[in-house]
Amino acid sequence: MKKIIVSLLVLFLKTNLFAAEVTNKNIEFFVEHTTKNVTGVCNEIQMDTPNIQVSGNHYILKSPFEIKIPLLKISSGDTNRDSHIQEILGYPDSTNILVKIESVQPGKDQIYTIKGKLTIHGNTKDFSTDAMVKQENNTSIQIDGSVMVKFSEFELENPSLLFMKAKDEIRVKYHFQIQLK
């Protein structure tokens, strides 16, 4: 009986459910063009609070959550270019890019596979991305990764400059810092 109680205690101590607060969030968009490469950033991301469980050395997502990227908060440093990109992405009919994180699976060497759904201008597609998850201290983790998105997959027009179209893909880099409570 004592062995069962000790085993349950050890299991309980190794598996903790944490309330989490996202304290830093940043998304960068990179588009290649023959005449000029463009980087846009969004620091004003809206997101649900992730429900994270720590099990041994791994982090487990206990339920899906949503991230909203407001189109009007994406900035490339050029307001004309920004309004053109907003139009391509569906503004004013669509005001946000929506990301639903459905699962997070641990892999090797702090690499996790994140899967979910991405919605741009009413078109929703599955996505998968690998992210580096590093423990910063006992109560904080950093998440860094990137994913490639194609304009054509979402039935979007490629941006153009001087009558030349940009490459059909956008590299999206993301960085989140999560404080576990």
N, C-alpha and C positions, 0 to 999 in steps of 0.2 A: 504494500500500500504506500509506503514511504517513497519507493521508486517512482510510482505513478505520479505522486504529488510533486516530487522533484522534477520529473520530466515535464509536467505541465507548467511548472514555474519557469523552467529554462525556455520552453517554447514561448511562453507569454513574454518573457524578457527579451527574447530575440526578435519578436514580431511586434512592432509598435505602429499604431496608427497615429499620424500626425496631422494636425491642422497646418496648413501651409499658407504663406503669404508671398506673392510674387513681388519682390522689392526692386527688381531691375528687369526691363524688357526692351528689346531692340530688334528690329527687323530691317535688313538691307536688301535692296533689289538691284541687280546688276544686269544691264542689257548691253550686248555687243552690237556695234554698228561700224560700218567700214570707215566712216569719217570721225566718229566720236563715240567712245564708250560712256554709258551713263549709269550713275549710281544714285539710287533714291533711298531715303531712310524714313522710317516711321517709329517714333519713340512714344507715341500716344496710343498704344494698343489697349484694347479693353478685353479682359478675359475673366472667365469664371475661376474660382479658387480650385486648384487641383487637389484631389483627395489622394494623398500619398501614404503608403505603408512601407516601413523599413523592415526588411526581413534579412537578417544576417548582414551581408555586405551589399545587398541589392535594394533598389527602390521599386515599388510596385504601385502602379496606378490602379486605384480601387473603383473608379467610375469615370466615364467619359466627361470631357469638359470642352468648352467652346472659346475660341479666340476670335475677336473682331478687329480687323484692320480698317480704320476709317479712311476712305479714299481721299478725303480732303486734308488728311494729316500726313500724306506721303509727300516728301519734298526732295527735289533733285537740285535745288539751288537756282532753278529757272522757272518762274511762274507760268510762262507761256507753254513750256514743255510739260509742266505739271498739269495744267488744265487739259492739254491734249491727251495725256496718259489717263487722266480721270475720265475723259470722254470715251476713250478706248475701253476702259474697264467698266463702263456702263453708267457712270454718273450722269444725271441725277436719279435715274430709275433704280440703280443699285448704289447704296451709300457705303457698303462695307465689303471687304473680302472676308469670307467666313472660313474658319478652320475648325473642324471638330476632331479632337484627339480622341481616338477610340481605344487604342491599346499601346502599351509600352512594354517591350520585352528586353530583359537584360541579355547581353552577349558577353564577349571577351574584352578584357582590357578597358573597362569603363565605357564601352560602346553599347548603346541601346538602340533598338529598332522601334521607331514610332510609326504607327499607322493611323490613318483617319480619312476624312473627306475634306476636300477643298472646293469651295463654291466661289466662282467669279462670274459676275453678270448673269446669275441664274443658272449657270452650268456647274454641275457637281461631278467631281471625279475622285476616285480613290487615290491616295498617295502613300508612299512609304519613304522614310528617311532614316539615316543613321545619325545618332547624336552622341557626343562625348558628354558624359555626366561625371562631374568631379565633385567630391566632397571638399568644400572650402574649409569648414570647421565642423564642430559637432552639430550645429544647427543650420547650416547653410550649404546648398548645392548650386553648382553652375551647370547650365545646359547649353551646349554650342553645337550647331550643325548647319547643314544646307540641303536644299532640295532644288531640282531643276523642274521648271514648269514651262510648257510650250503654249504660245499664244494660240496655235491652231487647235490644240486639244480642247480649248475653251471657246472656240469659234470667235476669236478676237482678231482684229486687224493688227498686223505688225506695225509698230510706229515707224515713221519714215522721216528722213532728213534729206533735203536736196533730191527728192524723188527716188531715193534709195531706201529700201526697207531694212530694218534692223533684223538681226538674227532671230529665228523663230523661238528662241528660248530665253527665259529669265532665270538667273540664279538667285535664289532667295536664301540669304543667310540669316540665322536667328540666334539670339543670345537671351537667356533668361537666368535670373538669380532667384532662387526660391529659399525663403527662410522657413525652416520647420519649427513649429512651436510645440 
